[in-house]
Amino acid sequence: MRSVSIPIRVYWEDTDAGGIVYHASYVRFMERARSEWLRACGIDQVQLRAAERLQFAVVDMQIAWKRAAQHDDLLNVSAELLEMRGASFTFRQQVRRGDELMVEATVRAAAIDADTLKPRRLSPALLQQLGT
């Protein structure tokens, strides 16, 4: 699975007092897209944590806000895998309103041990499931 794209409607709770999407809301939108990317690869994060004591955490994020989205906008949020290493993933993510690019980000997430919270390599079976 190289990429996924999901629709997200902007609600009042996503905006500031002026009805403009609050900057942190974009981070939540992008998190949802990365979660859907994992789901599309057949990964249930709750089950993965319970069975293998493995979870994922964002370790680096570079964001460029290009345009402001507003209340009731319908956005398209994508997550495209750029690189996968033994214990981390790098994604390019975009938030679009129609053809307009609103936000662009590069996000690196690491696989971590659920008990120690230290980086942990992905198993060969999990790498295969992720399509690498």
C-alpha positions in Angstrom: 0.0 0.0 0.0 1.6 3.2 -1.1 -1.0 5.8 -0.3 -4.5 6.4 1.1 -6.8 9.5 0.9 -9.7 10.2 3.2 -12.4 12.8 3.2 -12.7 15.0 6.3 -15.5 17.6 7.0 -14.4 20.6 9.1 -16.6 21.0 12.2 -16.8 23.9 14.6 -14.6 22.0 17.1 -11.8 22.1 14.4 -11.8 25.9 14.1 -10.8 29.0 16.1 -13.2 31.7 17.0 -13.1 33.1 13.5 -14.2 29.8 11.9 -10.7 29.1 10.5 -9.2 25.6 11.0 -6.9 25.7 14.0 -3.4 24.7 13.1 -3.3 21.7 15.5 -6.5 20.3 13.9 -4.5 19.5 10.7 -2.2 17.3 12.8 -5.3 15.3 14.0 -6.5 15.0 10.4 -3.1 13.7 9.2 -3.1 11.2 12.1 -6.4 9.8 10.9 -5.0 9.4 7.4 -1.9 7.5 8.6 -4.2 5.3 10.8 -6.3 4.5 7.7 -3.1 3.7 5.8 -2.2 1.1 8.4 -5.8 -0.2 8.3 -5.6 -0.5 4.5 -2.4 -2.6 5.0 -4.5 -4.9 7.3 -3.0 -3.6 10.5 -5.3 -3.3 13.6 -3.3 -1.0 15.9 -5.1 -2.2 19.1 -4.5 -5.8 18.2 -0.9 -5.1 17.2 -0.2 -3.5 20.6 -1.9 -6.3 22.5 -0.4 -9.2 20.6 3.1 -8.0 19.8 3.5 -5.1 22.3 4.3 -2.8 19.4 2.9 0.7 18.6 3.8 3.7 16.6 4.8 7.3 17.6 5.5 10.4 15.5 9.1 11.4 16.0 9.5 14.1 13.4 7.1 16.4 11.5 7.7 19.2 9.1 4.6 21.2 8.2 3.9 23.9 5.7 0.6 25.7 6.0 -0.3 27.1 2.5 -3.9 28.2 2.8 -6.6 28.4 5.5 -9.5 26.0 5.5 -12.8 27.0 7.1 -15.8 25.6 8.9 -17.8 23.2 6.8 -15.1 22.7 4.1 -14.7 19.2 2.8 -11.0 18.3 2.8 -9.1 15.4 1.3 -6.3 14.2 3.5 -3.7 11.8 2.1 -0.8 9.8 3.5 1.8 8.5 1.0 4.6 6.2 2.1 7.9 7.6 1.0 10.3 5.4 2.9 10.3 2.5 5.3 13.3 1.5 7.4 13.6 -1.2 10.0 11.9 0.8 12.7 10.4 3.8 11.0 8.1 5.1 8.3 8.3 8.4 6.4 5.1 9.8 4.9 4.3 12.7 2.6 0.9 14.1 3.7 -1.3 16.6 2.0 -4.5 18.3 3.0 -6.5 19.5 0.0 -9.7 21.4 -0.6 -10.6 20.3 -4.1 -7.5 21.1 -6.2 -6.1 23.6 -3.6 -3.2 22.5 -1.5 -3.9 23.7 2.1 -1.2 21.9 4.1 1.8 19.7 3.2 3.9 17.7 5.7 6.6 15.2 5.9 6.0 12.9 8.9 8.3 10.2 10.4 6.8 7.6 12.7 8.8 5.1 14.6 7.8 1.6 15.8 8.3 1.4 19.5 8.0 -1.2 22.2 4.7 -0.7 24.0 6.3 -1.4 27.4 9.7 0.4 27.2 8.7 3.0 24.6 12.1 2.4 22.9 12.5 2.0 19.1 12.0 -1.6 17.9 12.5 -3.1 14.5 9.5 -4.4 12.6 9.3 -8.2 12.3 9.8 -9.7 8.8 6.1 -10.8 8.8 4.9 -7.3 9.6 7.2 -5.8 6.9 5.7 -8.3 4.4 2.2 -7.3 5.5 3.0 -3.7 4.9 4.1 -4.6 1.4 7.8 -4.0 1.5 
